[in-house]
């Protein structure tokens, strides 16, 4: 309580033991009363000292002390007032004869002294007021004491070591009271004992707090030790799975579940970046209570504050308020740990707890080790997929090579068979005596000539194709004028198209610039494509050759009508020895390597070729950049 010291305040610098003064006129009865009071004071001091020694709770010590002091002094009220850090104070203990107007628990501030009362009592000042109306107190202070029903007041300071802790106050409420020096001394001695009790109680509380802290640390260390053992078991299982299984899904899905159980998580997820690291997708997840987010894709650009540190291989943790969890607000602790290796960053492990408790350094280090194992599992799975793809490509190449060799053997065998039959027939008609059938000899010689030419063309085409599939030398480029250069090539097919009743047209843009190309290869490309069109165009249909400029590209189109190819035929049309036999109305012969050679030569010249077929016509388009 903030009590204002006035002229009746006694400034003490040294506490002296209580003294009993005997006058010459004091009778024996007064002496006995004084001795009895001294005994009671001693008992009171011994009682509080005993309670302090027995480590009784401070609240009990204060309660018993105020009660016994009030009874000893035969006053109306005894209080213990404790100062607060802000300069105010609160009544923590009260013993009163009247139940009216209790002060226990009230925060009381002296309106007259302001914040100076604590400094005043901190110097050890004692206030002795026998009658508030006769002590020369300030009027505001008289009103303040009167509001608390105080008529006489005795206040001493309670110190904890060298600091003021509170006040011990004895009061008379309805009439004045003449305070004796022995009573003042008793309050001072009790205040000293109370200060010792306060100090001991705080020390005892500190010891209890320290014990609780040590016990908490002990349990935490035990839990961490168990976590380490569980984590080591998890790492062994991950290592074994990574070693024994190439299934990335099985390994990472198991990690999310076991990590959630190990760290007591509400959700654990693994997200993986796209190849360009602009998107991230939650690929694996395990959740006990929170919603599942597996399959969710997010744009990195929309969450840069989260993904910038993660992309720099730094772990991240924060608190997040979950929307939609009304009426109870849910705050979650989130942590993300990047998954990366020397080749780059792959994804992140996300850990979620429905609590505001942060993940400690021990847990972060555990998750980082798990992330390293995840990176190994992901890279191993990628390597396995690449290896399997390469094996499939090799198998496909072997099949194509075997198929090519079988087809090549058949193609080579056909002209050889014709040559062999022609030679046998020629031998049978050319006898030593005479020629039995002179008319058949020119026919047989023509067959031999044709089949030898066919065999020679097949071998030349095969050698050219092999050359182009290897690493050919760069082409020799010469600028040509397509307007004048294409016309004689197209016209060379005029007799054939007239014979087959086909319409042949040529259209070249007048403003077409010169094209730098290899003349031999380019002529072979155009010739083979026109020859292919002539071969598969029915009578009465047309063949159109056109060249024009689109942007910085020269585009050459060879279109024939009357034929439409299926998607399967379009996909295989550039394969070696693939024949569109059912679309060949003229039954032309060929090596089957023509279009394969055309495709290789176009690419060798830096161009591109593709074919489309729709609405009864087929178009080959060749593009060369200028």
ROMIPA-753140 format. One line per field, with one value per residue (C-alpha): residue in three letters; x, y, z. Coordinates in steps of 0.25 Angstrom, whole numbers, padded with zeros to 4 digits. Example, Ala and Ser with C-alpha at 12.3 -4.5 7.8 and 13.67 -1.06 7.14 Angstrom:
res <- [ALA; SER]
px <- [0049; 0055]
py <- [-0018; -0004]
pz <- [0031; 0029]
This chain:
res <- [UNK; UNK; UNK; UNK; UNK; UNK; UNK; UNK; UNK; UNK; UNK; UNK; UNK; UNK; UNK; UNK; UNK; UNK; UNK; UNK; UNK; UNK; UNK; UNK; UNK; UNK; UNK; UNK; UNK; UNK; UNK; UNK; UNK; UNK; UNK; UNK; UNK; UNK; UNK; UNK; UNK; UNK; UNK; UNK; UNK; UNK; UNK; UNK; UNK; UNK; UNK; UNK; UNK; UNK; UNK; UNK; UNK; UNK; UNK; UNK; UNK; UNK; UNK; UNK; UNK; UNK; UNK; UNK; UNK; UNK; UNK; UNK; UNK; UNK; UNK; UNK; UNK; UNK; UNK; UNK; UNK; UNK; UNK; UNK; UNK; UNK; UNK; UNK; UNK; UNK; UNK; UNK; UNK; UNK; UNK; UNK; UNK; UNK; UNK; UNK; UNK; UNK; UNK; UNK; UNK; UNK; UNK; UNK; UNK; UNK; UNK; UNK; UNK; UNK; UNK; UNK; UNK; UNK; UNK; UNK; UNK; UNK; UNK; UNK; UNK; UNK; UNK; UNK; UNK; UNK; UNK; UNK; UNK; UNK; UNK; UNK; UNK; UNK; UNK; UNK; UNK; UNK; UNK; UNK; UNK; UNK; UNK; UNK; UNK; UNK; UNK; UNK; UNK; UNK; UNK; UNK; UNK; UNK; UNK; UNK; UNK; UNK; UNK; UNK; UNK; UNK; UNK; UNK; UNK; UNK; UNK; UNK; UNK; UNK; UNK; UNK; UNK; UNK; UNK; UNK; UNK; UNK; UNK; UNK; UNK; UNK; UNK; UNK; UNK; UNK; UNK; UNK; UNK; UNK; UNK; UNK; UNK; UNK; UNK; UNK; UNK; UNK; UNK; UNK; UNK; UNK; UNK; UNK; UNK; UNK; UNK; UNK; UNK; UNK; UNK; UNK; UNK; UNK; UNK; UNK; UNK; UNK; UNK; UNK; UNK; UNK; UNK; UNK; UNK; UNK; UNK; UNK; UNK; UNK; UNK; UNK; UNK; UNK; UNK; UNK; UNK; UNK; UNK; UNK; UNK; UNK; UNK; UNK; UNK; UNK; UNK; UNK; UNK; UNK; UNK; UNK; UNK; UNK; UNK; UNK; UNK; UNK; UNK; UNK; UNK; UNK; UNK; UNK; UNK; UNK; UNK; UNK; UNK; UNK; UNK; UNK; UNK; UNK; UNK; UNK; UNK; UNK; UNK; UNK; UNK; UNK; UNK; UNK; UNK; UNK; UNK; UNK; UNK; UNK; UNK; UNK; UNK; UNK; UNK; UNK; UNK; UNK; UNK; UNK; UNK; UNK; UNK; UNK; UNK; UNK; UNK; UNK; UNK; UNK; UNK; UNK; UNK; UNK; UNK; UNK; UNK; UNK; UNK; UNK; UNK; UNK; UNK; UNK; UNK; UNK; UNK; UNK; UNK; UNK; UNK; UNK; UNK; UNK; UNK; UNK; UNK; UNK; UNK; UNK; UNK; UNK; UNK; UNK; UNK; UNK; UNK; UNK; UNK; UNK; UNK; UNK; UNK; UNK; UNK; UNK; UNK; UNK; UNK; UNK; UNK; UNK; UNK; UNK; UNK; UNK; UNK; UNK; UNK; UNK; UNK; UNK; UNK; UNK; UNK; UNK; UNK; UNK; UNK; UNK; UNK; UNK; UNK; UNK; UNK; UNK; UNK; UNK; UNK; UNK; UNK; UNK; UNK; UNK; UNK; UNK; UNK; UNK; UNK; UNK; UNK; UNK; UNK; UNK; UNK; UNK; UNK; UNK; UNK; UNK; UNK; UNK; UNK; UNK; UNK; UNK; UNK; UNK; UNK; UNK; UNK; UNK; UNK; UNK; UNK; UNK; UNK; UNK; UNK; UNK; UNK; UNK; UNK; UNK; UNK; UNK; UNK; UNK; UNK; UNK; UNK; UNK; UNK; UNK; UNK; UNK; UNK; UNK; UNK; UNK; UNK; UNK; UNK; UNK; UNK; UNK; UNK; UNK; UNK; UNK; UNK; UNK; UNK; UNK; UNK; UNK; UNK; UNK; UNK; UNK; UNK; UNK; UNK; UNK; UNK; UNK; UNK; UNK; UNK; UNK; UNK; UNK; UNK; UNK; UNK; UNK; UNK; UNK; UNK; UNK; UNK; UNK; UNK; UNK; UNK; UNK; UNK; UNK; UNK; UNK; UNK; UNK; UNK; UNK; UNK; UNK; UNK; UNK; UNK; UNK; UNK; UNK; UNK; UNK; UNK; UNK; UNK; UNK; UNK; UNK; UNK; UNK; UNK; UNK; UNK; UNK; UNK; UNK; UNK; UNK; UNK; UNK; UNK; UNK; UNK; UNK; UNK; UNK; UNK; UNK; UNK; UNK; UNK; UNK; UNK; UNK; UNK; UNK; UNK; UNK; UNK; UNK; UNK; UNK; UNK; UNK; UNK; UNK; UNK; UNK; UNK; UNK; UNK; UNK; UNK; UNK; UNK; UNK; UNK; UNK; UNK; UNK; UNK; UNK; UNK; UNK; UNK; UNK; UNK; UNK; UNK; UNK; UNK; UNK; UNK; UNK; UNK; UNK; UNK; UNK; UNK; UNK; UNK; UNK; UNK; UNK; UNK; UNK; UNK; UNK; UNK; UNK; UNK; UNK; UNK; UNK; UNK; UNK; UNK; UNK; UNK; UNK; UNK; UNK; UNK; UNK; UNK; UNK; UNK; UNK; UNK; UNK]
px <- [0000; 0005; 0006; 0011; 0022; 0020; 0026; 0023; 0032; 0044; 0057; 0064; 0079; 0081; 0071; 0072; 0066; 0054; 0056; 0048; 0049; 0045; 0042; 0044; 0029; 0026; 0020; 0022; 0009; 0014; 0027; 0020; 0012; 0024; 0031; 0019; 0019; 0033; 0031; 0019; 0028; 0039; 0029; 0024; 0038; 0041; 0029; 0032; 0046; 0042; 0033; 0044; 0053; 0043; 0041; 0026; 0019; 0021; 0006; 0004; 0016; 0010; -0004; 0000; 0009; -0001; -0012; -0003; 0003; -0011; -0015; -0003; -0004; -0019; -0021; -0032; -0024; -0010; -0006; 0005; 0007; 0015; 0021; 0019; 0029; 0021; 0022; 0008; 0005; -0005; -0009; -0005; -0009; -0019; -0023; -0035; -0045; -0056; -0061; -0066; -0057; -0047; -0034; -0028; -0024; -0027; -0016; -0014; -0007; -0005; -0010; -0002; 0012; 0012; 0024; 0033; 0027; 0036; 0049; 0044; 0042; 0054; 0063; 0057; 0047; 0036; 0023; 0016; 0002; -0006; -0017; -0019; -0026; -0016; -0003; -0002; -0004; -0008; -0023; -0022; -0015; -0025; -0036; -0028; -0026; -0040; -0046; -0038; -0044; -0031; -0030; -0016; -0005; 0009; 0017; 0031; 0038; 0041; 0054; 0059; 0074; 0076; 0064; 0050; 0040; 0028; 0022; 0017; 0005; -0003; -0015; -0026; -0039; -0048; -0040; -0026; -0015; -0003; 0008; 0019; 0034; 0033; 0022; 0030; 0042; 0034; 0029; 0043; 0048; 0036; 0039; 0053; 0048; 0038; 0049; 0057; 0045; 0042; 0057; 0056; 0043; 0049; 0061; 0052; 0044; 0057; 0061; 0048; 0048; 0062; 0058; 0046; 0055; 0065; 0054; 0049; 0063; 0064; 0051; 0055; 0068; 0062; 0052; 0063; 0071; 0059; 0056; 0071; 0069; 0056; 0063; 0074; 0065; 0057; 0070; 0074; 0061; 0062; 0076; 0072; 0059; 0068; 0078; 0068; 0057; 0057; 0043; 0043; 0029; 0030; 0042; 0037; 0023; 0028; 0037; 0025; 0018; 0030; 0035; 0021; 0020; 0034; 0033; 0018; 0014; 0000; 0004; 0017; 0018; 0028; 0027; 0036; 0040; 0037; 0049; 0049; 0047; 0034; 0024; 0024; 0015; 0012; 0015; 0015; 0008; 0003; -0007; -0014; -0024; -0021; -0026; -0019; -0012; -0006; -0006; -0007; 0002; 0007; 0013; 0027; 0025; 0013; 0020; 0034; 0035; 0035; 0042; 0054; 0061; 0057; 0063; 0076; 0076; 0072; 0062; 0050; 0040; 0028; 0014; 0002; -0013; -0021; -0034; -0047; -0045; -0056; -0060; -0047; -0035; -0024; -0009; 0000; 0015; 0021; 0035; 0041; 0054; 0060; 0064; 0076; 0090; 0102; 0094; 0083; 0071; 0059; 0048; 0045; 0040; 0028; 0025; 0013; 0009; -0005; 0003; 0011; 0023; 0035; 0043; 0056; 0070; 0071; 0058; 0063; 0076; 0069; 0060; 0072; 0078; 0065; 0065; 0079; 0074; 0062; 0071; 0079; 0066; 0061; 0074; 0075; 0060; 0063; 0076; 0068; 0058; 0068; 0075; 0062; 0059; 0073; 0072; 0058; 0065; 0076; 0066; 0058; 0070; 0074; 0060; 0060; 0074; 0070; 0058; 0066; 0076; 0065; 0058; 0071; 0074; 0060; 0062; 0076; 0071; 0060; 0069; 0079; 0068; 0063; 0078; 0080; 0067; 0071; 0085; 0079; 0069; 0080; 0089; 0077; 0075; 0090; 0094; 0107; 0101; 0091; 0082; 0069; 0061; 0068; 0056; 0057; 0071; 0069; 0058; 0067; 0078; 0069; 0065; 0079; 0082; 0070; 0073; 0087; 0084; 0074; 0084; 0094; 0084; 0080; 0095; 0098; 0085; 0090; 0104; 0098; 0088; 0100; 0108; 0098; 0095; 0109; 0116; 0116; 0125; 0118; 0111; 0117; 0107; 0104; 0094; 0083; 0071; 0059; 0051; 0061; 0066; 0053; 0047; 0056; 0055; 0040; 0040; 0048; 0036; 0026; 0027; 0024; 0012; 0006; 0008; 0001; -0010; -0006; -0006; 0008; 0008; 0020; 0018; 0030; 0029; 0035; 0042; 0048; 0062; 0074; 0076; 0089; 0089; 0097; 0092; 0094; 0087; 0076; 0073; 0073; 0062; 0053; 0055; 0051; 0039; 0033; 0036; 0029; 0017; 0017; 0017; 0005; -0004; -0015; -0019; -0027; -0021; -0011; 0003; 0007; 0021; 0022; 0032; 0030; 0036; 0030; 0038; 0052; 0049; 0048; 0037; 0036; 0023; 0020; 0005; -0002; -0017; -0025; -0018; -0020; -0011; -0015; -0008; 0000; 0005; 0009; 0017; 0025; 0026; 0041; 0045; 0055; 0048; 0034; 0025; 0011; 0008; -0007; -0006; 0003; -0006; 0006; 0013; 0026; 0039; 0048; 0059; 0050; 0061; 0057; 0049; 0058; 0069; 0061; 0059; 0074; 0078; 0068; 0074; 0088; 0085; 0079; 0065; 0052; 0042; 0028; 0016; 0001; -0010; -0025; -0037; -0032; -0018; -0004; 0007; 0021; 0027; 0042; 0047; 0060; 0065; 0071]
py <- [0000; 0014; 0021; 0035; 0038; 0051; 0058; 0046; 0037; 0031; 0030; 0018; 0014; 0003; -0007; -0009; -0021; -0018; -0012; -0012; 0000; 0000; 0012; 0013; 0014; 0001; -0009; -0024; -0026; -0017; -0024; -0038; -0032; -0027; -0040; -0047; -0038; -0041; -0056; -0055; -0046; -0057; -0068; -0060; -0058; -0073; -0077; -0070; -0074; -0089; -0088; -0082; -0093; -0104; -0098; -0096; -0089; -0074; -0072; -0080; -0072; -0059; -0063; -0068; -0057; -0046; -0054; -0055; -0041; -0035; -0044; -0039; -0025; -0025; -0016; -0016; -0020; -0025; -0025; -0029; -0020; -0024; -0015; -0017; -0014; -0002; 0005; 0001; -0010; -0021; -0026; -0040; -0044; -0038; -0042; -0033; -0034; -0028; -0034; -0021; -0014; -0025; -0020; -0034; -0035; -0020; -0012; 0001; 0013; 0026; 0038; 0048; 0042; 0036; 0027; 0033; 0024; 0012; 0020; 0026; 0012; 0007; 0015; 0008; 0019; 0015; 0022; 0024; 0030; 0030; 0038; 0043; 0055; 0060; 0056; 0068; 0060; 0065; 0066; 0057; 0047; 0048; 0045; 0033; 0027; 0030; 0023; 0010; 0012; 0015; 0024; 0019; 0014; 0007; 0003; -0004; -0008; -0022; -0024; -0036; -0035; -0020; -0018; -0013; -0024; -0019; -0013; -0019; -0011; -0010; -0002; 0003; 0006; 0013; 0020; 0026; 0017; 0020; 0011; 0007; 0006; -0009; -0011; -0004; -0012; -0025; -0021; -0018; -0032; -0039; -0031; -0036; -0050; -0049; -0044; -0056; -0065; -0058; -0060; -0075; -0077; -0071; -0079; -0092; -0088; -0086; -0100; -0106; -0099; -0104; -0118; -0117; -0112; -0123; -0133; -0127; -0127; -0142; -0146; -0138; -0145; -0158; -0155; -0150; -0162; -0171; -0162; -0164; -0179; -0179; -0170; -0179; -0190; -0182; -0179; -0193; -0197; -0186; -0190; -0204; -0200; -0191; -0203; -0214; -0206; -0197; -0193; -0178; -0178; -0189; -0182; -0168; -0172; -0180; -0168; -0159; -0169; -0173; -0158; -0154; -0165; -0162; -0147; -0148; -0140; -0137; -0137; -0140; -0138; -0138; -0129; -0130; -0119; -0119; -0119; -0104; -0102; -0093; -0103; -0112; -0123; -0131; -0145; -0153; -0150; -0156; -0149; -0153; -0141; -0130; -0130; -0138; -0129; -0140; -0136; -0121; -0113; -0099; -0088; -0084; -0070; -0069; -0073; -0067; -0063; -0078; -0084; -0074; -0079; -0094; -0093; -0088; -0101; -0094; -0100; -0092; -0092; -0082; -0082; -0082; -0079; -0090; -0083; -0089; -0096; -0088; -0086; -0090; -0084; -0094; -0089; -0099; -0100; -0103; -0107; -0110; -0116; -0116; -0129; -0127; -0133; -0129; -0129; -0119; -0118; -0128; -0124; -0122; -0130; -0122; -0125; -0120; -0120; -0114; -0106; -0093; -0101; -0099; -0110; -0111; -0112; -0127; -0129; -0121; -0129; -0142; -0137; -0132; -0146; -0152; -0142; -0147; -0161; -0157; -0150; -0163; -0171; -0161; -0161; -0176; -0177; -0167; -0174; -0187; -0181; -0175; -0189; -0196; -0186; -0188; -0203; -0202; -0193; -0203; -0214; -0206; -0203; -0217; -0221; -0210; -0215; -0229; -0225; -0217; -0228; -0238; -0228; -0225; -0240; -0242; -0229; -0234; -0248; -0243; -0238; -0249; -0259; -0252; -0252; -0267; -0271; -0262; -0268; -0283; -0280; -0274; -0286; -0295; -0288; -0286; -0300; -0303; -0307; -0295; -0285; -0292; -0280; -0267; -0258; -0260; -0256; -0241; -0242; -0250; -0240; -0229; -0236; -0238; -0223; -0218; -0227; -0223; -0209; -0211; -0218; -0207; -0196; -0204; -0205; -0190; -0186; -0195; -0189; -0175; -0177; -0183; -0171; -0161; -0169; -0168; -0154; -0149; -0137; -0124; -0122; -0113; -0101; -0094; -0083; -0087; -0080; -0089; -0082; -0087; -0099; -0107; -0106; -0116; -0126; -0126; -0126; -0139; -0146; -0140; -0152; -0162; -0154; -0153; -0168; -0170; -0160; -0151; -0136; -0129; -0115; -0106; -0092; -0084; -0071; -0060; -0053; -0065; -0062; -0071; -0084; -0089; -0104; -0116; -0117; -0133; -0136; -0125; -0131; -0145; -0140; -0134; -0145; -0156; -0148; -0146; -0160; -0165; -0156; -0162; -0176; -0174; -0165; -0172; -0168; -0155; -0149; -0138; -0135; -0121; -0116; -0102; -0094; -0081; -0073; -0072; -0063; -0067; -0081; -0087; -0097; -0108; -0115; -0128; -0132; -0143; -0145; -0158; -0164; -0163; -0170; -0175; -0170; -0183; -0182; -0167; -0171; -0182; -0175; -0172; -0185; -0193; -0204; -0199; -0201; -0195; -0206; -0205; -0191; -0194; -0195; -0195; -0206; -0199; -0206; -0199; -0201; -0197; -0188; -0175; -0168; -0172; -0166; -0153; -0151; -0153; -0144; -0133; -0133; -0133; -0120; -0114; -0115; -0122; -0131; -0136; -0142; -0140; -0147; -0143; -0140; -0150; -0144; -0145; -0134; -0135; -0122; -0119; -0106; -0100; -0088; -0077]
pz <- [0000; -0003; 0010; 0011; 0022; 0029; 0041; 0050; 0041; 0048; 0039; 0044; 0040; 0050; 0055; 0070; 0078; 0086; 0100; 0112; 0121; 0136; 0144; 0158; 0160; 0152; 0161; 0160; 0152; 0141; 0141; 0139; 0128; 0121; 0122; 0117; 0105; 0102; 0103; 0093; 0084; 0084; 0081; 0070; 0064; 0067; 0060; 0047; 0047; 0049; 0037; 0029; 0033; 0030; 0016; 0018; 0006; 0006; 0005; 0018; 0025; 0022; 0025; 0039; 0042; 0039; 0047; 0059; 0058; 0058; 0070; 0078; 0075; 0077; 0065; 0054; 0042; 0038; 0023; 0014; 0002; -0010; -0020; -0034; -0046; -0051; -0037; -0032; -0022; -0018; -0004; -0004; 0010; 0020; 0034; 0039; 0050; 0041; 0028; 0022; 0012; 0010; 0003; -0001; -0015; -0018; -0026; -0018; -0023; -0014; -0021; -0014; -0015; -0029; -0032; -0021; -0009; -0014; -0013; 0000; 0007; 0000; 0009; 0021; 0026; 0036; 0037; 0050; 0050; 0063; 0057; 0043; 0046; 0057; 0049; 0040; 0028; 0014; 0012; 0000; 0008; 0019; 0009; 0003; 0017; 0021; 0008; 0013; 0027; 0033; 0046; 0051; 0043; 0045; 0033; 0032; 0019; 0015; 0008; -0001; 0000; -0003; -0011; -0005; -0007; 0000; 0013; 0026; 0031; 0044; 0045; 0054; 0046; 0055; 0066; 0069; 0073; 0081; 0075; 0085; 0081; 0084; 0074; 0064; 0067; 0066; 0052; 0048; 0053; 0046; 0033; 0033; 0035; 0024; 0015; 0018; 0016; 0002; -0002; 0002; -0005; -0018; -0016; -0014; -0026; -0035; -0030; -0034; -0047; -0049; -0046; -0055; -0066; -0064; -0064; -0077; -0083; -0078; -0085; -0097; -0098; -0096; -0107; -0116; -0114; -0118; -0130; -0134; -0133; -0140; -0151; -0152; -0155; -0165; -0172; -0172; -0179; -0189; -0192; -0194; -0202; -0211; -0213; -0216; -0223; -0235; -0232; -0228; -0224; -0214; -0208; -0207; -0203; -0191; -0187; -0186; -0177; -0168; -0166; -0162; -0152; -0147; -0145; -0141; -0153; -0157; -0172; -0180; -0195; -0206; -0218; -0230; -0240; -0255; -0264; -0266; -0251; -0254; -0248; -0235; -0233; -0220; -0225; -0212; -0198; -0185; -0176; -0163; -0161; -0171; -0186; -0196; -0207; -0216; -0230; -0227; -0237; -0234; -0242; -0236; -0240; -0231; -0219; -0220; -0206; -0202; -0214; -0215; -0203; -0206; -0220; -0213; -0206; -0192; -0183; -0179; -0168; -0164; -0158; -0166; -0163; -0170; -0176; -0175; -0161; -0154; -0143; -0138; -0144; -0148; -0148; -0154; -0153; -0167; -0171; -0185; -0188; -0202; -0209; -0217; -0221; -0229; -0242; -0237; -0229; -0231; -0221; -0206; -0194; -0187; -0172; -0165; -0151; -0146; -0135; -0133; -0129; -0138; -0143; -0136; -0142; -0138; -0147; -0158; -0159; -0159; -0170; -0178; -0178; -0182; -0194; -0198; -0198; -0206; -0217; -0218; -0220; -0231; -0238; -0238; -0243; -0254; -0258; -0258; -0268; -0277; -0277; -0280; -0291; -0297; -0296; -0304; -0314; -0316; -0317; -0327; -0335; -0335; -0340; -0351; -0355; -0356; -0363; -0373; -0375; -0378; -0387; -0394; -0396; -0402; -0411; -0416; -0418; -0427; -0439; -0437; -0438; -0451; -0456; -0453; -0460; -0472; -0473; -0472; -0483; -0491; -0489; -0493; -0507; -0510; -0514; -0520; -0533; -0535; -0528; -0526; -0524; -0529; -0526; -0511; -0510; -0510; -0500; -0491; -0493; -0489; -0476; -0473; -0476; -0468; -0456; -0455; -0456; -0445; -0436; -0439; -0435; -0422; -0418; -0421; -0413; -0402; -0402; -0402; -0391; -0383; -0386; -0382; -0369; -0365; -0364; -0378; -0382; -0383; -0396; -0407; -0409; -0422; -0424; -0434; -0440; -0438; -0449; -0460; -0453; -0449; -0463; -0471; -0459; -0459; -0474; -0475; -0469; -0479; -0489; -0477; -0472; -0486; -0488; -0474; -0477; -0465; -0465; -0461; -0457; -0452; -0444; -0439; -0433; -0441; -0430; -0424; -0420; -0423; -0414; -0410; -0410; -0415; -0429; -0430; -0417; -0420; -0434; -0428; -0418; -0428; -0438; -0428; -0423; -0437; -0441; -0428; -0432; -0446; -0440; -0431; -0439; -0447; -0461; -0463; -0450; -0449; -0443; -0439; -0436; -0429; -0423; -0415; -0404; -0389; -0380; -0381; -0386; -0400; -0401; -0411; -0413; -0421; -0421; -0428; -0428; -0428; -0416; -0401; -0391; -0377; -0365; -0364; -0378; -0375; -0363; -0371; -0384; -0382; -0377; -0386; -0394; -0391; -0403; -0406; -0415; -0414; -0419; -0431; -0443; -0453; -0446; -0446; -0440; -0431; -0420; -0409; -0404; -0412; -0401; -0390; -0398; -0401; -0386; -0383; -0394; -0390; -0376; -0381; -0389; -0376; -0380; -0375; -0382; -0378; -0385; -0383; -0390; -0390; -0399; -0410; -0411; -0406; -0404; -0401; -0396; -0395; -0388; -0390; -0382; -0390]
